[in-house]
Structure formats: C-alpha cells, structure tokens
Amino acid sequence: MNSWFPKEGRGKALGIAFSGGSIGNVFLQQITSQMLASRGATYSYIFFGVLALV
C-alpha cells in the first residue's frame, strides 16, 4: 500500500484498511456462531468455503 498513496495519506489509509477488517470480523463471528447453532458444522464449513471462492 505504500506505493498506492502519497506519503502524507499512508497512515490514514492503513488505519482505515485495518479497522475495516476488525469491524468485519465482529459481524462475521456473530454470523458464524448463529449458523453453527442452527445449521451445524458441516453446512457452515461448506458455506464459508464456497463463500471464500467467490
């Protein structure tokens, strides 16, 4: 990412990128736990495996 942004904006760009990953992880954990409880481990494993391919 260093070459994508000017020197002054690099810190802000990295901060936004890394915070987005953390915020997404908060929601993904909730979705995963609900799916495991309602559908089971096999379905959840297949679902997230297929989702990763997209």
Contacts in CASP RR format, 6 or more apart in sequence:
PFRMAT RR
TARGET T0000
AUTHOR 0000-0000-0000
METHOD contacts of the structure
MODEL  1
MNSWFPKEGRGKALGIAFSGGSIGNVFLQQITSQMLASRGATYSYIFFGV
LALV
1 10 0 8 1.000
1 13 0 8 1.000
1 14 0 8 1.000
1 17 0 8 1.000
2 10 0 8 1.000
4 13 0 8 1.000
5 11 0 8 1.000
5 13 0 8 1.000
32 44 0 8 1.000
32 48 0 8 1.000
35 43 0 8 1.000
35 44 0 8 1.000
35 47 0 8 1.000
36 44 0 8 1.000
39 47 0 8 1.000
END
